[in-house]
Amino acid sequence: MIGIASAFLAAAACALLVACRAGGGTGVVRVVPRPLGEVAGQVQTAAGPERTDSSAVRPRIWIDPQYTVLQIINVNLDQDPDEEQVIAVKRITDVGSPVKLLVVDADPGRGTYYFQSWESDTSATDTRVFSLSAKDIIGDHSLQIVASGMNEAGKLTLDVFRLLPPSQGKGLLYRPVCQLVADEISLDESDRPDSYATDPRPGNSFPIVAYLRDPDSQNVMDLVRIRYSWNPAESRYVPGAAEKIPGEEVQQAALRSLFTGSGEQAFEQFISGSWVQIVKDTYASIITFDPLSRRVSLSSGNTQEAYLWRESHRTIYNRLLVVGENETVLQIQLIRTFSITVNDPNTITVTIIGNDSGESPTVTYTKVSDDIRQKLIDRPDAQALLSPLVLSGRYSGGQGLSIDFQAPRLTWTDSGGQRTGTFVLFSVGGGTILGTRFRTSTGQPDLIGSWLLDYKERKDSTSVTRTLTLSPVLLTVNGYEDANGDDLSLQQSQELKKK
């Protein structure tokens, strides 16, 4: 029997990956571009060994074939009964062309008819790193269109557009109120009082902070900070005085080399390995960066996520953007942008943005040292052992379901057809887990499943009946959690030889 450090390591050892979930948060929000992808629905867990996906949002107008659609949001921009669309598109044949925004308005007089009422270029050109949202950052009880991305020079961009007063017969029209290009851009959000929702008076606006490398300094850690504030009289964001931010003296040679170096490779190697979030002496989540296999994995209390590491981008001296695409549901492009800040040799902070969700709270992670690794190993709920249970032969259930076990392979038959794959049985958190993996066509992710297994055996003088109950679960750093899907019940009957 083999002991594995934690449930998340056990999942890796058994090559079991599960669908992801993501949360949102408020507070100081760094404007980290959201990668390419339409806003999609949540991923549902199927009752069979595969995961399914829901349909993505589609444009409500015809899009010229010379453009590719990067992202779509459905939102009520003007508080009328009809919902509008904001669509980000990019010219296919021109890599350096700007990302363009389209506002699609409804015409109540023509039923379900939609038309394009406005369009504008943004400062962004990169198609893989782009974020689009509608939020009230000015405090005028309306939604502004906020687009953040990256240009061809690798600089971060931010464009904010505000709705113009109604114009007879022209639909929704917007004007730019802030357009920035910088090495780092932050939107400093804060909570508004509950009364803001019902009080027609303006509320507090959110300042925007831009950071640039100091052009007058040879030290890459010396920055210039410019704070932009909303000016109601000018109806735009106006800059304050440029403030020089001297870089701190870095004592550690490793950090000094990292911060003053160029390119992404050294930064990728520095963050390589596992980092753990510690909350009140409890290990809440683990994030692992593997630049060799180009993968990022994240394990928390009730989720396990695995991402293909698509690309990296340096911003200011101590930050890296990593773009990852969920490797189990590539068909709907569940993408995360990880904004990673190195604080010291053993600590990083990570903020995550998803193309199907908002920005997560910033989390501080500590490098997994030998001491932390031993504590993970010693956790009773994180022990994984190969199960002594042996499954062999054919088990049958209702509606044509059957599983034929021929270790280490199995054949799964149901209404969707027949699949042949591999399986493993292991014990974790007091339960026995059946892990299944099915290969698919070239270039497609494997179909995986994790099941809590209940095994019963009843024997009499002439036969033995074995019953399997399979309940879908998600593997977590704390063992496993219930997942969506129906329980499966199967039986195997065997006649005993007469003595």
N, C-alpha and C positions, 0 to 999 in steps of 0.2 A: 504494500500500500504506500502511496506517495503523498506526502504533505505539500500543499501549495501555499504560498505566502498569504494570499487573500482571495476573496471571491472574484475580484476583478482580475487577478493574475490567473486564477483557475479558469476563468472564461477565456483568457488569451491562450492558455495552454491547451484548452480543448477546442480552440478556434470557434468560439461561439460569440456572435455579434448580435445585438438587438437594436430595435428601432429607437430613435432618440426622442427626447422631449426637451423643451427649453422654457425658461422663465423670463420674466421681465423685471425691471426695477426703475426707481427714480433716484434723483439726487443730482450730483455733478455728472453730466453726461458728456463723454468725449465723443466728438463727431468722427466716428470710425466708419468708413464707407462700407455699406452692405454690398456683398458681391452680386453678380449676375443672377437673375432668376425671377420669375413671376411670383406674386404672393399666392401661396397654395394653402389648402386646408390641412388639418392635422392628419398625421399618418395613423391609420387604424391597424390594430393587430388582428390578423386573420385567425380563424379557428383552425386552419390547417397549418402546415409547416412553413408557409411563406407569409410575407407581409404584403398588404395591399396599399394603394394610395388613392387619394381623391383627386378630382379634376382640378386643374389649375384655372385661375382667372383668365378670361379671354377678352380681347378688345371688342368694344361695342360698335366700332367703326371699321371701315376698310383701311388697312395699312399698306402703303405703297411697298411692293416687293423689294425695292432697293434698300429698305430699312429692316433691321431686325429688332424685335421687341425685347427690351432688357428687363423691364419691371412694370407692373400694373398695380395700382391701388384703387379700390372702390371706396368712395367716401362722399358724405354729404357736405359739400363745400359752402353752400349758401343757405342752409337751414330750410330749404323748401321741401316738399314731400318727396322729391326725386333724388336719387343717388347719382353722383357724377363719377367719372373716371379720370385719373391722371396716369398717363402712359409715358414711359421713357423709351426712346428709340435711338438707334445708331445706324448711320449709313454703312452698309455691308462692305463696300469696296474701298472705303477711305478710312484707313486706320487712324489718321490724325484728325478726323472730323469730330466735332463736339457731340456729346450726348444731347439729344433734343427732347424737350418736354411738350406733351400735348394734353390739353384739357378737353374732355369730351362731356358735353352738356346734353341734357334731355330737353326735348320740345314737347311739353304736355299737350299742345294743340294737335300733335300728330301721333298720338298714342305712344308706342314704344320707340319712336324715332330718336336717334342720337346724332349729334353733329359735332365737329371740332370747332370750338369757339376761340381757342387761343393756342399759340405755340411759341417757344423760345429756346434758344441754345443755352446750354450751361457751360461752366468752365471745365467740366470733366470730359476726358476723352477715353479713359480706360473702361473697357466693357466688363471686365471681370471684377472690378472693385467699384461698386456704385450702390448708393443708398437713396431711397426716395420715401418721404413721409409727409403727412399733413398734420401740423400741430400749431397750437396757439402759443407762439413764443413772444409776441408783441404785447399781449395782454389787452387786446381790443375785442375779445369775445368772438373772434373769427379765426379760421384756420389759414395758416400760411403754408405754402408748398416749400419744403426744405429738401434740397438735393445735395448730397455730398459724394465726393468721388476722388479721382486722381487724374492728373493730366499726363501728357506724354513725357514730361520731364521728371515724373515721379513725385511731384508736389501734391499735397492734399488740397481739395477744392471744396468750397461751400457756396451755394446759391440759395437765397431766400426770396420768394416772390409773394407779394401781397395783393389781395383782391381789390380791384378798383370799384368805385361806386357804380351801381347799376346803370347800364347804358341801353337805351331803348332798342330792342331788337337785335342786340349784338351778343347776347349770352354772357358767359363769365370771361372777364379780361383781367390780366395781372400785370404788375410792373415789378422789376427787381428792386429790392430795398437793401440787399447786402450781397456782394459777390467778392469772395476772397480766394487767394491762392497763398498757401503757407506750408511750412514744414510740419506744423501741428496745429489743429484747430479744435477748440473746446466750446461747447454750448453749456453755460452754467445755469442749469435748471434748478428751481427751488419750488417748494410747495406754496400754493396760493390758499388763502383761507376758504373755508366751505362757503362763505357768503358770496364768493366771486361768481358762483354758478347762477345766482339770482339777482345780484346787484349789477345794474347796467353800467355802472361807472367803470372806467379802465382799471385794470389790475397791474401788478408789477410786470415789467418786461424782463426777458432773460438776456444777460450780456453774452457776447461772443468774444472769445480770447484767441488770438493768433500768435503763434511762436515762429520765429525765423532765426536761422543761424546768424550771429552777429557778423556782418560783412567787414567790420573794422578789426576783427580779431582772428588770429591764427588758431585759436583754441576752439575746436568744434563743439565744446561744451558751453561756450559762451553764447547766450541767446538774446534776442530782442523780443519783448512781449508788448503787444498792442491790444488794448481792450476796446471793443466796439460796443456802444450803448445806443439804445433806441431814442431817437430825437423826434417827438411828435410834431414839432414845428416844421422840420424839414421832411418828415415822413420817410425817414430812412435811418439805417444804422450809421453812426458817425464814429470815427476813430478818436481815441484819446492819445495822449503823448506816448511816443515810443519809449519803453523802459528797458534799459540794459540789465540782463540777468547774468551775473558772472557765474561760470561753472564752478562747482565745488571742487576743492582739491581732493583727488582720488588717491587714497593711500595704497589700495590693493593693486598690485601689478596686473593681475588678470583683468580687473575692471578697466584700468587705465588703457590697456591694450584693446579691449573690446570697444570702449567708447570712442577712442581716437581712430580706430580702424574704419575701413570703408567696405561696402558690400554687405551681403546678407549671410555669407557662409560662416563667418566666425561667430555671428550672433546665433545662428542655428545650432552650432556645435556647443555653445555656451549653455543654452537652455535644454540641450539633449538630456533625456532621462526623465525620471518621475519626480513630481512635486506634489506635496500633500497640503490640504487646507486643514488647519487645526482650529477647532471651535470649542472652547471650554474643555480642553484636554481630550477632545474627541476628534477623530479623523473623519471629517465631513465629506471630503471628496479628494480624488487623485486625478491629476492631469499628467499625461505622458507625451513627450515630444520625441519622435523617432525620425531624425532627418535622413537616416540611411534607407529605411523602407518607405519614407515619405508618408508617414501616418501620424495622426494626433488622436489620442484617446482620452476620454473623460468619464470618470466613474463617480457617481454621487449616491445619495441615500436610496434613490429609487430609479435611477437610470444608468445605462451604459451607452456611450456614444463613441463611434469610431469614424474618423474622417481621413480621406485621402488628402495629403498635404499638397495642394495645387501650386502655390506660389508664396513668396515672402517679399516684403517691402520694408526697407528702413525708413523711418521718419526722422525724428530728432535722435540725438546720440544714444539714448538709452532705451529706445522703443523699436519694436518690430511688429508689423502686421503680418499675420499668417492667414491665408485663405484656405479653408478646408471644405471638402464636399463629402457628405455622408455616403459611405461606401456601400451601405445596405439598401439604399433607396435612391440610386442615381437617377432613376427615370423622372423624378419630380424635383431634382436639384435642391435638396436641403443643404444649404450652404451656411457656414459660420465664418465670420472674420474674428480672429483672436488678436486683440491688442495687448501686447506683452511689454511690460516695463520692468527693467532690471533695477532693483533697489540696492542690493548688495550681493556678494557672492553666493548667498544661500537663500535669497528671498526674491520673488517676483510678484507682480500684481497682474491680473488678467481680467480684461473686460471682453465680453462676447456679444456679437450682434449676429442675428440670424435673418435670412431673407423671408422667413415665415413668422417672425416675432420681433419684439423690440430688443432693446439693449439690456443685458443682464447687469446686476450689481457688480461692482469691481471686487474681486476676490484676491486675497493675499495667500500665496503658496510658499511653502518651505521645502527646500531640497530634501529628498529622501536620503537621510544619512544611515549609517549602520545601526545607530540606536533606534531610529524610527522604524527601520525595516524589521528589527527584532521585535518591536512592540506590535507591529502588524502581524507578524508570524504568530505571536503569543495570544492574539485575540481568539477566544473560543468560537465566536460566530464567524470568523474568517478562515477557518480551517476547511480545506477541501481534500477529500480522500477518494481514491477510486473505490467504487462500490463493490462489495462482494457478491451482489445479486447477479445472476446469470440469466439472460433472456435468450431463448432459442426457439425457432419454429414460428408458425403462423398464428397470429392472434386476430380475431375477427370481431367487428362491431356492426352497428346498424348502418343502413343506407350505403351499403357497398364498401364500407371502410375495412381495411385489413392492413396489418403490418407484419412482415416476415423478417424475423431477426436471424441473421447468419453472421455473427460477430467477425470483424468489426463493421459489417455492412448490413443494410436493411433495405427492404422494398416497401414503399408506402403507396397504397392504392386507395383512392377515394373517387368522388364524383368528378374531380378534375383530371383524373388519369392516373398513370403509374409513374413513380419516380424511384430511382435507386440512388442511395447515398450511404453515408457512414453515420455511426452513432457512438456515444460514450455514456457510461453511467458513473456518476460520482455523488458523494454525500457532502452536503454543506448545510450549515445552520439547522441541523436536525432532520433534514429531509433528503430524499434521494432524487436526483435530477437526471432526466434523460435529455441529452443534447443531440440534435440532429443537424446534418449539413447535406445539402443537395447541390451538386454542380449544375450550372446552367450553360447556355450557349456561350461561345467565346466573347469576352468583353463585358459580359453581364455578371453582376454580383451573385455569389452563392445564396441559396435560400436556406435560412437557418431557423432553428426553433429550440426553445428551452421549455421543459415540461416537468412539473412536480409529479412524481410517480408514486402511486399507491398500489402495492402488490399484495394480493391475497391468494391463498391456495387452499382448496378444499379437496379432501381425499376420502374415498370409501374403498370397499373391497375390490371393486371392479374398475374404477376410473379415478382420475385426478383432474380437477378443474381449476385453472389459473385465471385470475381476473386482474386486468390492468385498468387503472383510472389515471388519465393524463390531464393535468390542469396547467394551462399556459402560464408561464412566469417570466419575469425579467431578472437577470442576474445583477446583483448590486454589490457595492463594497461591504454591505452588511449581510450578504447572503443572497436572498432572492425576495422579490415582491410579486404579488398577483398581477397578471396582465389581462387585457381584454381578450375575450374568446370563450368558446364553450368547452366544458370538460368532455373528454372522450372516454368511452368505456368499451373495452374489448375483452374477449374471453378466448381461452384455448382449452380444449378438452382432449384428454389422452386416455385410452384404455390401457389398463394394466394387464400385463401378461399373467396368465394363470400359473400358479406354482405346480 
